[in-house]
């Protein structure tokens, strides 16, 4: 298992592009992205749990009922959500792209991200598709840029691995900065692989993996309307197709998890206004569910996030978040450490404060990646959640996001 360059173009048979078509006012911002497989691919997806769902998500769910797809198109700058003609626009987008690519419209995954409730004009998308297709290539950077909204950094990663003696690759791009909360986030993730795996096993792999990756990310506690994670597997690595559990499926799961964890960290670190990536690692919990609940509660705590912004070792806020999480824990067994590249410090033992150097703690917390280590001392289960600090800029960004 090795991390490589290439993003969604690392795997054989995938090309991508991103352009400015005119949805966003700023002409320097790409706002339309495309990923295409040379051949029809097996597909799997997971979606937001929000009852309000973007029109593209509804169309994509219908298109993926047969477990296959060949292209992904996504616009930024407009969520195409809560619009009377939203589904019509999403369907039309698929039809126009399908015709230009000479593929069935039902083999197109369509996605949107941006402002909710704003009408979306099909004209810039229709006019931009020829340029989008003409520029398809092996560099996924433009596609990664084209799905960004308030993101400040592109998010892409790829890894290579072996299945049955065949070299396989899997890579992904993501967007996500605000409206990020467990059970999916304002997050779009598109993953491609040349590994041959059935759509059923691909769905099993993705649905299993997100429980410990994308469902464990929180920036601001808001669950979006347009979130989706989509994986396309075109089989061009020519390994024997994975159709059952076993060693080869486990290897694929490890590769998928490597990609997803990497993207989770990038999303959390680029939270709106964020200056620090927070990683809460809960160990020795009685059950996995308890570990997950505790980890998510800590990274979701606004007070803890604010303390991390100020490099304030206020461990009481961590205990507070654990206490209201609803998890069944023995508070008098909890130990808490803060850790970064500058070292590690114990700040709470057996649910009570200990003497520690405030100066050393501040030095640790001034780093841009902070680990909050919570030992429940009650079992063997563990879980990790990712978040970011809460800064003044978060309010500034969201105070005038629409206008």
N, C-alpha and C positions, 0 to 999 in steps of 0.2 A: 504494500500500500504506500503510494508516494504522491505527494501533492505536486501538480504540474500546472503549467499555464494553459490558457485556452478557453476557460469558462464554458459556455454552452457550445462552443465550436471545437472543443478538445476531442470529443468522440467522433468517430468516422461518420461521414455522411450528413453532418449538420453544418449549415451556414446561417449567418445572422446579419442584421443591419439595423440601423436606427437613423431617423432623419427628423428635421423640423418640417412639419406639414402645415402648420398654421393654427393648431388648436391653442397653443400657448402664445401669449403676446410677445414674449421675449424670443426673438429670432435666433438667439444663440443657444436656446434650450431645445434639444431634441424631444419630440413628443409622440413619435410613432415608431414602434419596434416590431421586428419580425424575426422569427426563428423557423427554419424549414429543414425537414429531413428529406434526403434524396428518395427515400422509400417510405411507405406507410409504416407507422410505428405502433407498438402496443402502448397504451396510455393508462395513467392512473391520476387521480386528483383528490384533494381534500379541500373543503370550503369553510368559510366563516360560519359561526353558529348564530350570528345576528339574524333576527327574524326579518329585518329589512335587508334585502339582498340586491346588489347591483344587477341590472339587466344582462350584462355580458356573462355573469356567473350563471344565470338561469339558462342562457343559451348554451354555454359550454357544458353544463351538466347534461343537457339533452344530447349534445354531440358526442359525449364520451360514454353514453349508455352501451355502445357496442365495444368499448375498450380499445378503440384505435383513433389515431389522429396523425396528421402529417405536418401541420404548421401551427404556429402560435403568433397571433397579432395582438398588440397591446398599445393603447394610447395613454398618455399622461396629460394632466391639465384639466380633465373632466371625468368624473366617476361614472357618468351615464347611469345614475341611480335616482330613483323617484321621478323619472321622466315618463310622461304619458306614452311617448313613442320609443322608449328606451330599447325594448326588445326588437322593434322594427329596425332600429339603427344597427344593433349588434348583428342581427341576421343579415342585413344588407352588407355589412362589412365582410362577413364570411363569404357571402355570395360573390362579391366583387373580387376578393382575394382568390377564392377558389377558381374562378374563371380565368384569372391572369396566370395562376400557377398550373392550370389544367388538372385540378384535383376537385374532389367533391366538397361542396361547402360544409358538409357535416364532418369533414376531417379537419376542420379549422377550430382551434381553441381561440376564443376572443376574450380579452380582458381590458379593463379600464381602471384608471386611478386618478384622483384629483378631487375637485369640489363636487359635493353632492347637491343635486337639485338644479343644476344648470343645464339648459338645453344643449344637446350635442348635435352639431351640424355634420352630416355625412360628407359634405363637399370637400373639405381639406383632406379627409381620409381617402376618399375616392381619387382625388387628384394626386395624392402622395404615394399611393400604392405602386405605380409603375417605377418611380424613382427608388422606392424601398426595395423592390425586387431586383432592379438593375444593379444595386449596390451590394447584394448578398455576397458575403465572403467569409473567410476563416477567422476573422477578428470579432470577438463578441463585445468589445468595448462600446461600440455605438449603440448596440441593443441594450446594454446595461445602462447607458446614459438615458436612453429614450423612455425608460420606465420610471425614472426618478421624479419625485415631486419636491418635498422639502429636504430630501436627502442631500448631504454635502459630499458624499463619496460614493463611487461605484462599488458594487458588492458582487464579486464573482470569485469562483474557485473551481478547481478540477482536480481529480485524482485518477491514477491508473492502478489497475489490479489485475490479477490473473484468475481466469476461470477455465478449468479444463485444458490448461496449456495455452490458452488464447489470451493475448493482452487486451484488456477491456479498459475503457475510460468512461468516467461520469463527471459531469460538470454542471454548474448552475450559476444563474444570476438572480439577484433579488433586489427589491426596493422595500424600504420600510424605515420610517423615522418617527412619525407620530401616529396616533391612534393605534398603539401597539399594546396588546394585552393577551394573556393566555387564552387558549381556545381560538387561536389564529389572531392575526394582527393586521394593520393596514399595511399589508404586506402582500406582495406578489412574489412568488418564487417559481422560476421555470428551470427545470432540470432535464438534461439530456444524457443518454447513455447509448453506447453501441453494443452493450451486453444483450444477448438474447435471453429474454425472460418473459413468461406469459403475462398477460394483462392481469390475471387473477393474483399471481404471486407478486407482481409489481404493486398492485393495490394493497396487498397484505403488508408488503415491506414499508410502503409509505404510511399507511394508517397506523402501523406499529411505531415507526420511528418518530412521527410528530408528537407522540405522547411525551417524549423526553427531550424534544428539541423545540420546534416552533410553538408548541403549547406551553413552553416554559420561558417565554420571553415577555417582558412587560416594560413599556416606557412610561405610559401615562394612565393606564387603567381603562382606556376606551377600546372597545372591540369594533372593528370596522365592518362595513357593508360589502366590501368587494374582495376580501381576502381569498386567495386560492394558492395552492401549491400544486403544480402539474409536473409530471414526469413522463417523458417520451423515451421509449426503448426500441431502437430500430433493428437490433440484431446483427449489425454489420461487422461486429467483431468475429462472427461466425463460430462462436462457442455453441455447444449443444444447449438448446433452450432449457432454462431453469423452469421446471413445472411443479416441483415438490420441495418440501423442506429438506435440509441436508447441509453438507459442508459448503457446497457452492452457493446456496441461498444465504448461508451465514456470512460468506465472504462478500456477497453483494450487499447485504445489510450493513456490514462494517463500512464498505465504501460509501454507501448512501448516507450513513450516519456521519462520516467524516465531513462530507460536503455540507450536510445540514447544520452540524454544530458550528462549522466555520462561518456559515452565513448567519446563524443566530448571533454569534459574537459580533459580527460586522453590523447587523441591524441594531443591536443594543448599544454598541459603542457610538453609533451615529444617531442616537435618539435626538429629537428636536431640542436644540440648545445644549446638548450634553457636553460635558468635558471629561467624563470618566465612564468606563465600562465597569459595571458591578457584576460580580459572579458570586452567587450564594451557593455554597456547597454544604448540604446537610448530610451528616453521617450518623451511623449507628441508631437509626430510627427503628421503631418496632415493626413498621410495615413500609412498603414503598409509597403507598398513598399518603401516609403521614409525612414522609420525607418530602414529597412533592408539594403538599399543601403548605408546609412550613417554608420551603424554599421560595415558593411563589409569593407568600405573604410578605416575606422580608423584602424582596425586590420590588414589590408593589407599594411598600410603605412610603408615603410622601415625606414623612418626617425623617425616616432613615435616609432617603435619597437626598434630602436637603442637607442633612448632617454630612453626608459624603461629599457634597459640593463644597461645604465649608471646611473639609478635612477635620471634622470634629468627631472624636472617638466616643460618641454618645451611644454606648452599647445598650443603654436602657431602651432606646427606640427599637432595637432589634428584638429584645425580649418582649416588648409591648406588641410588636407585630406577630410574634409567635403566639402570644397569649390570646389574641383575638382571631387567630387563624381558623379556629374550630377544630384543630388537630388535637388528638388526645396525647398529651405529653406530660412528663413529670418535670415541672419547672425547676425543681431543686436538683436536677441532674444535668442541666444545660451548661455547656461551656461555649464561649464565643471567642474567636480570634479574628483579628484583622491582619491581612497579609497583602504584600505587593512586592515589587522588585527590590524595595528597600528593606525587606525583612518581614517578620511575623511577630505579633504581640498578643498575649492573652489578656483579655479585658474583663472577662466574666467567667467565674468557675462555680459550678454547682448552683447556678441561678443567682449568684451574688457577685458584687464587684470585688476586684482585687487591686492591690497597689500596682500601678504601672506608670511608666514614664509618658507623660502627656506630650513631651517633645518628640520622643521616638514614635509615638502613635501618629502625631501630625505628619512627621516625615514620611511614614508609611502611606498615609491617606492622601498625600499631595501627589502621588503617582496617578497616571491616567488609566491604570487597570487595577482594580481593587477586588480582593477576594474576601468575602465574609464567610468564615468557617463556623458552622454551628454543629456541635457534637451533642446529640440528644442522649447518648449513653444508655440506650434502652433496647438495642437490638442490632441488626446487621444491615438494614436497608439504607440506601443513600440516593440522593437526587441532587441535580444542579439546575439552577434557574439563572437567567441573565436579565439585567436591567441597566439603568444608567442613573446618574445623578439628576437632581431637579434644580434647574438654574433660572435666573431672571429671563434669559433669552427664550425659554419655553413659552412664557406668557407673551412675550413680544411677537414671536412667530405666529402664535395661534390667535392673538388679538386682532390681527388684520389679514388672516389667511385667505379669506374669500375676496376681500377688496384690494 
